[in-house]
Amino acid sequence: MVKRLKIDKDLRASELSRDLRMLIIENLKKFELNFLKFGGYESAVVTRGGVDLSEINPSSMMSKKIDNLFFVGEILDIDSLTGGYNLQIYFSTAYACSQYIRERI
């Protein structure tokens, strides 16, 4: 967005004027993507990248590196065919996390 709006990439967020911030917000709200074609089921995957599963306790979804930091859903590095299964990943990881937190309170 910075490149598209020709905003100096070296500016810090705190240095952006109110007008520039509003310009960015409006452009984000109105940002459109045009596709030439859509892929089939074979090419549909959950977003790649994210927090490595080896760094997460699967029973609580808590970080093994930082106490009380939890990760659920697509923030996790899980690649798979979607077809709705990514929603199951959200629900299952959120449930595991919520149950752990609930038991601790």
C-alpha positions in Angstrom: 0.0 0.0 0.0 2.9 2.3 0.8 4.4 1.8 -2.7 1.0 2.1 -4.4 0.3 5.4 -2.6 3.9 6.6 -3.1 4.5 7.1 0.6 8.1 7.3 1.8 8.8 3.7 2.9 11.2 4.9 5.6 8.5 6.9 7.4 7.6 5.5 10.8 3.9 5.0 11.6 4.2 7.7 14.2 5.4 10.1 11.5 2.4 9.7 9.3 0.1 12.6 9.2 -3.6 12.2 9.9 -4.4 12.8 6.2 -1.9 10.0 5.2 -3.4 7.6 7.7 -6.9 8.3 6.4 -5.7 7.9 2.8 -4.2 4.4 3.7 -7.4 3.4 5.5 -9.6 4.4 2.6 -7.5 2.6 0.1 -7.4 -0.5 2.2 -11.2 -0.4 2.5 -11.6 0.0 -1.3 -8.8 -2.3 -2.4 -10.0 -4.7 -5.1 -8.4 -7.8 -6.6 -9.3 -9.0 -10.1 -8.7 -12.6 -11.0 -8.2 -14.0 -14.4 -9.4 -17.4 -13.3 -10.0 -19.5 -10.2 -8.2 -22.7 -9.4 -9.9 -25.9 -8.6 -10.1 -27.9 -5.4 -6.7 -29.3 -6.0 -5.0 -25.9 -5.7 -7.0 -24.8 -2.6 -4.8 -24.7 0.4 -4.8 -23.1 3.8 -2.5 -20.1 4.0 1.1 -21.3 4.2 3.6 -20.2 6.9 3.0 -19.3 10.4 4.0 -20.5 13.9 5.8 -23.8 13.7 3.7 -26.6 15.3 6.8 -27.8 17.2 6.7 -24.5 19.2 3.1 -25.1 20.4 1.7 -27.4 23.1 -1.1 -29.1 21.2 -3.2 -29.7 24.2 -3.4 -26.0 25.2 -2.2 -24.2 22.0 0.2 -22.3 24.2 3.6 -21.3 23.0 6.5 -23.4 24.4 8.6 -20.3 24.3 6.4 -17.7 26.0 3.9 -18.4 28.8 0.3 -17.4 28.2 0.8 -16.8 24.5 -1.7 -18.8 22.5 -2.0 -19.5 18.8 -5.1 -20.9 17.0 -6.3 -21.2 13.4 -4.3 -20.0 10.3 -1.6 -18.3 12.4 -0.3 -21.9 12.7 1.9 -23.4 10.0 -0.6 -26.0 8.7 -0.8 -26.7 5.0 -3.7 -28.8 3.8 -6.4 -29.0 1.2 -9.3 -26.7 2.4 -12.8 -27.6 1.3 -13.9 -26.3 4.6 -11.4 -28.1 6.7 -9.6 -24.9 7.6 -12.7 -24.0 9.6 -12.3 -27.3 11.5 -8.7 -26.3 12.3 -10.0 -23.0 13.7 -12.7 -24.6 15.8 -10.5 -27.4 17.1 -7.5 -25.3 18.0 -9.7 -22.6 19.6 -11.6 -25.3 21.6 -8.4 -26.8 22.9 -7.1 -23.3 23.9 -10.4 -22.2 25.5 -10.7 -25.5 27.5 -7.1 -25.0 28.8 -7.7 -21.4 29.8 -11.1 -22.2 31.4 -9.5 -24.9 33.5 -6.8 -22.6 34.7 -9.2 -19.8 35.8 
